[in-house]
Amino acid sequence: MRFRILVTTSVLVLSGCTSTVQPPANGPVPLAYGSVDDFTALVPSSDGSPRCQVLDDTPVELGGRAVALVYPRPAEQQVTVYLDPTGEPTRYIDARGDLSLAGDRAGDRTTIGLYLDQGYAVLSNRPASGRHVIVEIPLAEALTPDRLDNPGVALRRVLELCGGAA
């Protein structure tokens, strides 16, 4: 009987308690689901003259490969297209701004990732200081908007200029 009273009392006391989970300051950034209208690129697309680069050291699926258009400074940008073994694009990553490793990053960075074979896109702004924003949107919303500098056109440009076709 005493045990039941103790358990009942504990449940009543603890049910009034609440806790709020805060992500650590340097921990993972929560992913928000939204629309392309919820996102404005922090770093604009580069207008410099790009060069093609085959990314031999980039992890790809067995038999696949990755090609990229790399734009020079001051607004560094690398648009990478990942191809499956048949030459079909499966992923598109447009990274702009400070492209140094995370621990060495001192400037702003915008990343637009299209997961072509999975039907979604992830848009990310990581300011040099301030709040990191990540938004997941449907792939169809991410392919053509000017606010993202038209990733569908950029994807075709990488494939045309860098020999993306198998």
N, C-alpha and C positions, 0 to 999 in steps of 0.2 A: 504494500500500500504506500509506504514512504517513497519507494522508487517511482511510482506513478505520479505522485505529487511533485517530486523533484523534476521529473521529465516534463510534466505539464507546465510547471513554473518556468523552467528553462526555455521551453518553446515560446511561452508568452513574452518573456523578457527579450529573447533574441529576435522575435518577429518584429519588434519595434525598431531594430537596428537596420541601417542601410549602409551600403558601401558603394563607393564610386571608383571604378577602375580607371586610372589615368595612364595612358601610354607613357613610357619613359621618354625623357627629353631627347635622348639619342637612339631611341628604339624604333620599332616599326611604325610606319605612317599608315593610318587607316585609309582604306580604299572606299571612295564614295561612288555610288552608281548615279549616273546622271545623263545629261544630254551634251552635245557639242556646244550648245549655247552657254553651258556652265563653265566653259574653259576659254581662256585667252592665253596664248603662248607668251611666256615671259621673255623669251629670246626669239627674235625674228629669224626667218630663213636667210641664209647668206646669199649674196649676189656676186660673189667672187667666181673665179674660173676653177671648176673642180677637176680633179684627176681621178681616174679609176684605180681601184685597189682590190686585189684578190686577197681575201682574209684567210690564209692557210691555217692560222693558229686559233681561229674561232671555232668553238664546238658546234658541229652540225650533225644531223642524223647520218647514219651510215650511207655513203654514196651521195650525200648532198654536198652543197658548197655554199659559200657566202661571197657576194661581191658588193662593193661600196663605191659611192661617189664621196670623195673627201674634199671639203672646201677649206681654203686657207684661213689664217687669222685675218683680221682681229675677231670676227664672229665665226669661230670654228664650227663646222658642221660635218657630220658623217651620216649619210643615208645608206643603210645596209639592207640588202635583200637576201633572205635565206631561201635557198632552192632545194627541193627534194631531189631524189635521184633521177626523176624524169625531167627535171628542169622547171617544174612548176613552182612559183613563189609560194611560200608558206608563211613567211613572216617579214615584216618591214619595220625597221627601227630607224627613226630620225632623231639623232641626238645633236643638240645645238648649245653653243656657249662654252662654258668651261668643261672640257672633256677629260680633265685629269682624273686620276683615281679618287674615290670618295674621300679618303683621308687628307688628300692634298688639295681638294677643291677650294678655291677662293672666290669664284665668280658664280653667276647665275647659270642655270642649266634647264633646258626644256627638252623633254623626250616624248616622242609620239610613236607608240608601238601598235602596229596592226597585226593581229593574229588571224591571218587570212583563212587558214584551214579550220579555225575554231569559231569565227564569226563575231569577234569582239575586238575592241581597241582600248588601250590604256594611255591616258594623257597625263603627263607629269610636269610640274614646275618645281624646281628646287632652287630657291633663292640663296644667295651667298649667306644671308642671314634672314631669319624669319621662318614662317610656316611652310613646310613642304605640302603640296597639294597633289593628290592622285585621283583621277576620275576614270571610271570604266564606262564605256558607251558602246552601243551596238556598232558593228563594223560598217554597216550601210551609212551611218551618220558621219563617219570619219573619212570616207574616201574622197569626197569632192569639196568640202567647204573651204572657201578662201581664208577663213580665220585660222586654218591649219596649213595654209599654203598649198592646198590641193594635193594631198598625199597620193591620190590615184595617178596624177600626172607625173609626180616625182618617181613613183614606182616604175612606170613605163620608161622614164628617162634613164634610170639606172640600168634597166634591162637592155635598152637600146645602145647606150654608150659603153657599157661595160661587158657586153657579151653575155648577158644573163641567160639567153636561150641555150639549152643543152645541145 
